[in-house]
Structure formats: structure tokens, C-alpha cells
Amino acid sequence: MICNVLKDKNILVMEERPMLEPRTGQVRIKTVLAGICGSDIHALHGMQPSLLFPTVMGHELVGVIDAIAASENEGTFKVGDRVVVDPSFRCGKCDLCLSGKENICEELRVLGVHCDGGFADYFLCEIDMLHKIPDSLRFEEAIFSEPLSIAMHAISRITSTGRKKTAIIGAGPIGLALLIALKELFEEVLVFEVLENRKSAARIIGADQVLDSVGDTYPAEDIDVVFDTVSIPSTVTLTERIVKRGGEVIIVGMAKPEIGFQLLPILKKELSVRGTRMTRREDFKAALDLLTKTDPKLIQAIITGYWSLSDSIKAIRYTETHAGTCIKEVLDFRR
């Protein structure tokens, strides 16, 4: 089997390895598509503190079950099933897991970070990490289920009802996933973005307004709920200015430890500021259900390129350096 291996910081190589054999409770997946995520770029530069070298990156994955090792869940899936992978391992036993907060399990591990992922023509995962792809979905839509599940979980962090206007800061893959979901929940959805290609995608998907991220001319205290998918000092400043008194702020972006939140606006406006991390099984199911109701053209507006496994190193570098032309790049193992 052929793998894209991150040997060390900034060292990517193509490597041939023996075929993987699943252990009890595992399945072997023949990879069909693998999305390239911003966190893969972080890993490339050694900015994933939990990452172990060498590793095969890749956690946005769809494929076909190639082999199953016997387990109590074996009857749920069979060889040949089309599946999408929830890339997180959880213990399933702690208080957090048992209370439906498995996304913050202390034993949480992620494919492509703590163990080999799916930038390879085959990979292994636990059978309970799988979701069947609905018959009505092509692989080309199903590959967006992982980013969309992140959005669904972020939306679940809203606690109040009756909110009318929301803003998304940043129209990368997660911001656009939020847009797809929020259109059905709010009367008005605004997107703040600086890159023209991402503004265009936001308009195609149906944002009511698409504005520059600087946002200096946008009215203060006008937004009920703000989702910050960027989380840098300038977007934090924008968030604190445009959110209404008593409003909610959901921090979605992979922020650096210090991003410059000011306590005074939070106190004076009595804001509710919440973090959101990864996804739960119910969020993945909700994402797949939403995708069955979503026009495929909207997903096509987000996926800007397909690459073969042999070009995967080039694809990862391209994603890193061409934000102005790409949004979501995908490895296609059928090429």
C-alpha cells in the first residue's frame, strides 16, 4: 500500500508499506476521497503538539470497507459498504462520554494525529467510528460531512432561542459549512471575509450579506450570535464590536493561546462566550442528514480541486500557499 508520510516537521514523503490487517473491532477501509484540512497544514509545520512522528495524516475520509475483524458490532457493517469516518477515538466509559460529551473525552485521540490516518490507499479504524453513507449521496458530497459535523456541533453550543441575526467570521470550509446549516435557523446570515474566492462561495451558498472582515463600517451591537472561525486579534475585535448586548459568541477557530479577548466588552454587554471542539456522533448523523437535503452545487462551490495520491504532497503545499484560489482540496484515490 502507498502512504503519504509526515516523517518530521516539513518532511513529507511517499512510502510503500505492507498491507494493514485489522485487529478485533477494527475495519480496513479502501480510501476513495480524503479532504485536506487546515489542521493538516498545522501538523506539517509541527504545530500539532499531540502529533507523533512519523505519521500518515488525513482525517476527513470516505471509502469502502475492505475487511472486517470480528467484533460485537460486526453485523452493522459489511465488506463493500460505503462509509464516512468520524476520526476520533473516545474511551466510551468516562463521565463525559456517558453524558454525551464524548468530543471532550480526556482519552480523545484522532486519526492522522495520534495514529496513522487516511492519506494512504488503505487505513484502519475502529468499527464504531463509521457511518454509512446514505444511498442518495455521492462520495463527492459525503466527503464534506466531517467539516459539516464540526459546524453542527458549533451550532449546538447556542443556548438561547429566538435569535434572528447571525454572523460568520471567515468563509473557509468550516465557515461555509456553518452557512449551509445556519440558513435554515436564522432570518439573516452575514459572512465577513477578505478573500474574493471565498466571498463568491458564500454568495453561491446563500449568505444574505457578504462583507469585508475589517467590518469598520458595519453597525455596532447588531448581531445576535457571532461564530468566529478565524480567532485572531482582528476578528476578536470585530466580534466584540458587532455582537449585541446579551448576545452569544461561539469560538470555532483553531486559535493561538493568546488572541486578545478584552474582558470589558464581555462584562458590559453580558456576553456569553463559548468554545466548541470537534464533533459528536449525533453531530455527524445530523451532518449526513443535512447533506441529503443540500443541493450538491453548494458543496461543489467549496471543493475547489481534486488530486491523485501521487500528487498529494503537491496538493498539501498548494492548499497552504493558495488560499486565494482554493477553499477545500481533496485527494481522489480513484485517479
N, C-alpha and C positions, 0 to 999 in steps of 0.2 A: 504494500500500500504506500501511497505517496502523501507526505505531510509537509506543511509549511511550518517550520520550527523556529521559534524565537530562542536562539542559543544564549543570548545575553543582551544587554541593553544595546539597541540599534543593530543587532546582528540577526538577520533573517536568512534562513537557508531552506532549500527544498531537499528533502531527505526521504529515502526509501526505507521502510521498516517492515518487519514481519506482520502478517495479518493478526489483528487482535482477536482474542477469544473471550466471549463474555463469561463472567462468573455468575453464580447463583443470584438471581434477582436482577441481572443486567440484560441489556439487549445490545446487539451490534446494528448500527444504522449505516446504510449506504447514503452518503450525503448527496443531496440534489442541489440545494442552494444554501449559501452561508452569507449573512449580512456582515458588512464591516462597520463596526461601531466606534464611536469616539473613545470609548474605554480601551479598545484595541490599540489606538494611537498612544494613549497614556501608557499602556503596557510596553509598547515598542520603545518608549523613552525611559523606561524604568520608573514610571510614576505610579505604579500599582504596588503599594507596599506589601501586599499579601502574595504577589506573584512569585512563583518558584521557577527558576531557570534550570534546564531548558524546558520549554512548554510549547504545546500546539495551541495557539489562540483560537478564538471563534466560539461564540455562544448564541448567536442568532441563527438558528438551524432548522431546516426542514429536510426530510428524507424519507427513505423506505426501510422498514425493518428487514434486516438481512439474516439475523439469527437471534434466538431467544434461549437463555438458560432458564431451566425450570424454576418457578417460584410460585407463591400463592396467588400472584396477580397474572399468571401466565395466560389464563383464559380470556383476559380482557383484550389482549392484542395477539396478532398472528403475523407470521412472516408475510411480507408483501403489503402490510398496512402502510398508508401514507400518514406520517406523523410530523408534528412540530414538537420541539423540545423546550420545556421550561428548564433553563440551565442551572438552577440552584438545587443543591443538596441541602436538606434540613434533617434534624435529628428525629422529628416527629413525636418526641416524647416529653420535651420540656414544657413548662407552663405557657411559654409564648406560642409554641407550635399548637398546643392543645386548645388555646384560646383564639386561634385564627390569625395569629400574628407571626406566622412562620417566616415571613420575609425579614424579620429581625432576630431570628434564632441565633444564639451565641455560637452554635456549631455550623453556621451557614458556610457553605463552600460553593464555588462557581466554576462551571466548565470553562476552560480556557484561561483560568487564573490560578486556581489551586490544584488543578489536574488538567490533563490534555483535553482540548476542545475539538471543534469540528472543522478547522482549516485543514482537512485531510479527506481522502475519498471514503474513509470509514472511520467511525468513532464509537466509543462505548458510553452508555449512560444507564442509570437505574430505570427500571421499567415504570416506576411510579412518577417519573419526570415527563412522561409522554402525554400528549393529547392527540387524538385522531383528528385529521384534517377533514372538515365537512366535505361531502361529495361535490357541493356546489362551488368550492374554492379551488382555484389552481394553486400550484406551488408559488407562482409569482405574486399572489395576494397573501397566501399564508405566511410567507417569509416576514411580513410586516407585523405578525401577531405579537412578537416579543416587544418591540417598541410600543405597540399599541397597548399591551398589557401594563407597561410602565405608566402610560397615560391614564389608564383606567384606575390604577391604584392611586395615582396622584389626585384624581377627581374624588375618589372615596374619602380623601382626607378633609374635604369640605364638610363642615358640621352644621351650618345654618341652612335654612330653606328660604325661598322667596327671593333669592338673588337674581338680578336681571341682567347685569352687565359684567363681563369678564374680559381680562386682557391676558394675552400670552406674550411674554418677552422672549424672543428668539424663535425663529422658524426653521430650526434644524429638524431632524427626524422626530424627536420627541415633541417639539412644539407643534409640528404639523399633525402628529398623532393626536395631541390634545385638541387641536382644531376640529378634526374629524368627529371626536366624541362630544365636544362641548357645544357644537352647533345645535344638537338636539336638546340641550339642557338650559341654554340661556337665550334671552331675547336678542342680545347683541354680543358678538365676539370680536374683539380687536386683536390685531397682531402687530407687535413692534419688531422691526428687523432692519438691518442696514444693507444686506446683500440683495441685489436685484433678482437673482435667480430664485431665491427663497421667498421674496415678496411675490413673485409671479406664481409660485406654487401655492402660496397662501390664498391668493385671489382665485385660483382654479378650484381649490377645495371649498371656498365659500366664506372667507372672512368678511365681516361687514365693513371693516376699515383695516387698511394696512398702512402703517406709519413708520417713520424713521425711529430707530431705537433711542436716539437722543431725546426725542419727545419733549423738548423745551417748550413748545407752543401748545402742548396738549393740556387741557384744563386740569387743575389740581383737584384732588378728592372727588373723582368722578367714577371710579371703578369699584364694584362690589368685591370681586375676587381677582387677585393677580397671581398668575403662575410664572415664576421666574425660572426659565430653563437654562439660563446662562450663568447667573450668580457670580458676577464680577462687580467691583465697586460702582461702576456707572449704572448698571442695571438695578442694583440695590437702591441707589439714589432715586432713579426713576420710579421704582416700585413704591418707595415710601412717599413720594410726592403724589402719585396718581390714585392711590387707593383711598377709598372713603374712610371717614371716621367709623370705627366699629367694623371695618372690613377684614377680609382674610387674605393672607399671603401664603402661598404654597411654594416652598423652595424645592425645585426639581433638579436644578443643575448640579453637576459634579464640582462643587465649589472648592476653592482652596480653603485652608483652615481659617484665614482671616479675610473677610470680604467687605468689611466696613459698615455693618449694620449700626445705625445710630439708635440708642435706646429712647431718646426723647420723643421722636415721632411715634414709636410703638406705644409709649406711655400716654402721650397726649391724645392720640387717636384711638386708644384702647384697641389696638390691632391684635388679631390672632395670627401668629406666625408659626407655621408647621413645616417640618421636614417630611420627605417621602423617600422611601428606599425600595428599590426593586419592585417585586410583584408577588402576589399570592396566587394559588391555584384558581381561586374564584375570579381573579382579575384576568387570568389567561383565558378562562372559559368565556368571560364577558367580551374579551377582545375578539375571539374567534366568532362569537355570535354577531358582534357588530360588523365584522368583515363580511359576513354573508349578506348583510344589508347595504353594504357600501359599494358605490359604483367603482369598478376596477380602474377607471380612468383617474380616480383620485390617488390611488396607490401608484399608478404609473407616473403621476406628476412628482412623486417623491423619489422613486427609484430611477436614478439617472444614468446607471451604467451596469453592464454585466461583463464579467471577466472569467476566463478559464483559470483552473487551478495553477496551471503553468505560469500564468501572468499574475498570480496572487501577490507576490512581493511588489510588483509594479502597481497593482491596484491599491494596496495599503499606502504606499508612498503617494499615489495620486490623491487619495482621499485626504491625506494630511496637507497637501500643498495646493489643492484646487477647490477650496471652499466656495469660491465664486462661480464655479461651473458644476460642481457635484453636490448632491444632498445625501443620498444613500447609494453606495456602491455595493454590488452583490457578486459573490463568486458563484458561477454556474458550473457544476461538475458534469453536466451533460455535454459541455463544449470540448 
